[in-house]
């Protein structure tokens, strides 16, 4: 039983990490054009 619980916890943690990675990638892709334009505006 403990092994099953551990495996489930590990899968949940992995899934949460994957979701965080995807969300971070989407946020980065959304912010990239803004960052580039801000950098280009500087003299």
Rosetta constraint file for C-alpha pairs under 8 A:
AtomPair CA 1 CA 5 HARMONIC 6.31 0.50
AtomPair CA 2 CA 6 HARMONIC 6.04 0.50
AtomPair CA 3 CA 7 HARMONIC 6.04 0.50
AtomPair CA 4 CA 8 HARMONIC 6.15 0.50
AtomPair CA 5 CA 9 HARMONIC 6.11 0.50
AtomPair CA 6 CA 10 HARMONIC 6.09 0.50
AtomPair CA 7 CA 11 HARMONIC 6.09 0.50
AtomPair CA 8 CA 12 HARMONIC 6.10 0.50
AtomPair CA 9 CA 13 HARMONIC 6.07 0.50
AtomPair CA 10 CA 14 HARMONIC 6.04 0.50
AtomPair CA 11 CA 15 HARMONIC 6.03 0.50
AtomPair CA 12 CA 16 HARMONIC 6.06 0.50
AtomPair CA 13 CA 17 HARMONIC 6.10 0.50
AtomPair CA 14 CA 18 HARMONIC 6.13 0.50
AtomPair CA 15 CA 19 HARMONIC 6.18 0.50
AtomPair CA 16 CA 20 HARMONIC 6.17 0.50
AtomPair CA 17 CA 21 HARMONIC 6.13 0.50
AtomPair CA 18 CA 22 HARMONIC 6.18 0.50
AtomPair CA 19 CA 23 HARMONIC 6.03 0.50
AtomPair CA 20 CA 24 HARMONIC 5.94 0.50
AtomPair CA 21 CA 25 HARMONIC 6.07 0.50
AtomPair CA 22 CA 26 HARMONIC 6.15 0.50
AtomPair CA 23 CA 27 HARMONIC 6.09 0.50
AtomPair CA 24 CA 28 HARMONIC 5.98 0.50
AtomPair CA 25 CA 29 HARMONIC 6.08 0.50
AtomPair CA 26 CA 30 HARMONIC 6.12 0.50
AtomPair CA 27 CA 31 HARMONIC 6.09 0.50
AtomPair CA 28 CA 32 HARMONIC 5.86 0.50
AtomPair CA 29 CA 33 HARMONIC 7.70 0.50
AtomPair CA 30 CA 34 HARMONIC 7.87 0.50
AtomPair CA 31 CA 35 HARMONIC 6.21 0.50
AtomPair CA 32 CA 36 HARMONIC 6.15 0.50
AtomPair CA 33 CA 37 HARMONIC 6.12 0.50
AtomPair CA 34 CA 38 HARMONIC 6.13 0.50
AtomPair CA 35 CA 39 HARMONIC 6.15 0.50
AtomPair CA 36 CA 40 HARMONIC 6.13 0.50
AtomPair CA 37 CA 41 HARMONIC 6.20 0.50
AtomPair CA 38 CA 42 HARMONIC 6.82 0.50
